[in-house]
């Protein structure tokens, strides 16, 4: 069960409402990098958690619940940016720089009016569970594999892309209240990245690889499990940590393999009689 406090997790203030920025904030709510995504990801990882200790489930629940507060903050920010927003914000300021690049250019006034009309008609100037293009969040980017190490790596990626988005929004913000809110959320993204990496370290870092570490490596192809496949025509490749020396998990050594066919050309048999293919494909005479 969950409890709530009607007060916000962190102050959200907006002195200069901007409907275009409200639209951008929607990406942080319902985009693939957004807060709904990480909130639901952590909840489902927790609810299905089978780690050797219950502390990981407990930790995930704490952080998932924190993320609900982030969604609430962003939803409040969207509403404040739409409330009493003038329909004729400075077109030059709204369309130039980062904002113009994110929105995709075009007529700033039309973009502003379209944003206002959409939110007036659908929500009465409130946030929606959608991204900046109005596409509803559909849970297709929720990763909860049941493997605690795999899930932690997914969480690091989620928080990394979320922090990238938050810093872009911070750089695009003109209102100091919005910058203040975002600088708090960026700090939380930093902590969450470190948090998931700490779990990986606690689980044994290198020892957890390859994931799942419960599958016997004797059952995988031993000649190619640490090969870097070179697929260029001339055989050149980018040398790096991944082409020589011990593997990250310490269980092998990186080598280079020039990609070449190891199988035969696939030649399929005739089509099935009930497949709806042409008679020639089935091996029959055409029906007259």
Buried (B, 14 or more C-beta within 10 A) or exposed (E): EEEEEEEEBBEBEBEBBBBBBBBBBBBBBBBBBBBBBBBBBBBBBBEEBEBEEEEBBEBBBEBBBBBBBBBBBBBBBBBBBBEEBEEEBEBEBBBEEEBBEBBEEEEBBEBBBBBBEBBEEEBEBBBBBBBBEBEEBEEEBBBBBEBBBBBBBBBBEBBBBBBEBBBBBBEBBEBEBBBBBBBBBBEBBEEBBEBBBEBBEEBEEEEBBBBEBEEEEEEEEEEEEBBBEBEEEEEEBEEEEBBEEEBBBEBBEBBBEEEEEEEEEEEEEEBEEEEEEEEEEBEEEEEE
